[in-house]
Amino acid sequence: QNRSAIGAKLGLLTENGMLYRDIRAASGYLSGDPSRAHFGFPTDTELGYLEVQWPDGAVSMVEKLEPDSFVRVERQ
């Protein structure tokens, strides 16, 4: 099972456009990445939705996002 969502692609819609991240296990020689993504944007930016494209092709949408928050998304 892929409990860390390795290979998932994320897109966050903001008033200034889309921000993209991906979840990966490693980024270079002897290094690793956390299985969480961080999006940085200017203060007072309006957020639209978060789209998660899971490695198996399924898609999850998260709406009503708040800045400075932690969102946990689980594959259904």
FINU-98167 format. One record per atom (N, C-alpha, C, O): residue in three letters; x, y, z. Coordinates in steps of 0.1 Angstrom, whole numbers, plus 2048, in hexadecimal, padded with zeros to 3 digits. Example, Ala and Ser with C-alpha at 12.3 -4.5 7.8 and 13.67 -1.06 7.14 Angstrom:
BEGIN
ALA8847C784EALA87B7D384EALA8847DF84EALA88E7DF855SER8807EA847SER8897F5847SER88180084FSER88680B850
//
This chain:
BEGIN
GLN8087F4800GLN800800800GLN80980C800GLN81480D806ASN8048177FAASN80C8237F8ASN80682D803ASN7FF8377FFARG80882B80FARG80283381AARG80784281AARG80184A820SER813845814SER818852814SER81585A807SER819865805ALA80D8547FEALA80985A7F2ALA81585E7E8ALA8148687E1ILE81F8567E9ILE82B8597E0ILE8268587D2ILE82084E7CDGLY8298637CAGLY8258647BCGLY81986C7BAGLY81586F7AFALA8128717C5ALA8068797C3ALA80A8877BEALA81588C7C2LYS80288D7B7LYS80489B7B2LYS7F98A47B7LYS7ED8A07B7LEU7FD8B07BCLEU7F48B97C3LEU7F48C67BBLEU7FE8CB7B6GLY7E88CC7BAGLY7E68D97B4GLY7DD8E17BDGLY7D28DD7C1LEU7E28ED7C1LEU7DB8F67CALEU7D79027C1LEU7E090A7BDLEU7CA9057C0LEU7C59107B9LEU7C591C7C2LEU7BE91C7CDTHR7CB9277BETHR7CB9347C6THR7C693F7BCTHR7C493C7B0GLU7C394A7C2GLU7BF9557B9GLU7CA95A7AFGLU7C79607A6ASN7D69557B2ASN7E19597A9ASN7E594D79FASN7EF94F798GLY7DE9437A0GLY7E0937797GLY7E392A79EGLY7E092A7ABMET7E7920797MET7E991379DMET7F79127A3MET80191679DLEU7F990B7AELEU8059077B4LEU8068F87B4LEU7FC8F27B7TYR8118F27B0TYR8128E47AFTYR81D8DE7B8TYR8288E47BAARG81A8D27BDARG8248CB7C5ARG8228BC7C2ARG8188B87BDASP82C8B47C5ASP82B8A67C3ASP83189F7D0ASP83A8A57D6ILE82C8937D3ILE83188C7DFILE83B8827DAILE8378797D1ARG8478827DFARG8518797DAARG8598747E7ARG85987A7F1ALA8608697E5ALA8678637F0ALA8758687F1ALA87B8697FCALA87B86C7E6ALA8898717E7ALA88B87C7DCALA88487C7D2SER8948857DFSER8978907D5SER8A58907D1SER8A88987C8GLY8AE8897D6GLY8BC8897D2GLY8C487E7D9GLY8BE8767E1TYR8D087E7D8TYR8D98747DETYR8D88757EDTYR8DB87F7F3LEU8D586A7F3LEU8D4868802LEU8CB873808LEU8CD877813SER8C0877801SER8B7880807SER8A987B806SER8A68727FEGLY8A088080EGLY89287C80DGLY88988880FGLY88D893813ASP87D88680BASP87389180CASP86888C816ASP865880816PRO86289681DPRO856892825PRO84A88E81CPRO84A893811SER841886821SER836883819SER82A88D81BSER81E88981BARG82E89981DARG8248A481EARG8298B0815ARG8358B1813ALA8208B7810ALA8238C2807ALA8208D080EALA8178D1816HIS8288DA80BHIS8268E7811HIS8248F1805HIS82C8F17FCPHE81A8F9806PHE8189037FDPHE81A911803PHE81491380EGLY8229197FEGLY824927803GLY81E9317F9GLY81F92F7EDPHE81793A7FFPHE8119457F6PHE80F9527FFPHE81095180BPRO80E95D7F8PRO80D96A800PRO80196A809PRO7F7964807THR802972814THR7F897481DTHR7EB97A816THR7EC98180CASP7E097681BASP7D397A815ASP7D0974808ASP7C7979801THR7D796A803THR7D49637F7THR7C795B7F8THR7C6953802GLU7BE95C7EFGLU7B29547EFGLU7B59477E9GLU7BB9467DFLEU7B093C7F0LEU7B392F7ECLEU7A69297E6LEU79B92C7EAGLY7A89217DBGLY79D91B7D4GLY79B90C7D9GLY79390A7E2TYR7A29037D3TYR7A18F57D7TYR7AF8EE7D5TYR7B88F47CFLEU7B08E37DBLEU7BC8DA7DALEU7B78CE7D3LEU7AE8C77D6GLU7BF8CA7C8GLU7BC8BE7C0GLU7C88B57C2GLU7D38B87C1VAL7C48A87C6VAL7CE89E7C8VAL7CC8937BDVAL7C188D7BDGLN7D68917B5GLN7D68867ABGLN7DE87B7B1GLN7EA87C7B2TRP7D78707B5TRP7DE8657BBTRP7E585D7B1TRP7E285D7A5PRO7F08557B5PRO7F784D7ACPRO7EF8437A3PRO7F3840798ASP7E483F7A8ASP7DB8357A1ASP7D283C797ASP7CA836791GLY7D284A796GLY7CA85178DGLY7BE858793GLY7B786078DALA7BA85479FALA7AF85A7A6ALA7B28687A9ALA7BD86C7ABVAL7A78707ABVAL7A987E7AEVAL7A08827BAVAL79587E7BBSER7A68897C4SER79E88E7CFSER79F89E7CFSER7A98A37CBMET7948A47D3MET7938B27D4MET7918B77E2MET7888B07E9VAL7978C17E7VAL7958C77F4VAL7928D57F2VAL79A8DD7ECGLU7868D97F7GLU7828E77F5GLU7818EE803GLU7838E780DLYS77F8FB803LYS77D902810LYS78A902818LYS78A8FE824LEU795905812LEU7A3905818LEU7A591281FLEU7A191D81BGLU7AD91182AGLU7B091D832GLU7C091E832GLU7C6914833PRO7C592A831PRO7D492C832PRO7D8928840PRO7D092784AASP7E5925842ASP7EB92084EASP7E4914855ASP7E2914861SER7E090B84CSER7DA8FF851SER7E08F284CSER7E78F3842PHE7DE8E7853PHE7E38DA84FPHE7D78D284APHE7CD8D1851VAL7D88CD83EVAL7CD8C5838VAL7D28B7836VAL7DC8B582FARG7CB8AD83BARG7CE89F839ARG7C489A82FARG7B889B831VAL7C9894824VAL7C188F819VAL7C4880819VAL7CF87B817GLU7B987881AGLU7BA869819GLU7B386480DGLU7A8869809ARG7B985A806ARG7B48547FAARG7A784C7FEARG7A8844807GLN79C84F7F8GLN7908487FAGLN78E83C7F1GLN7848357F2
//
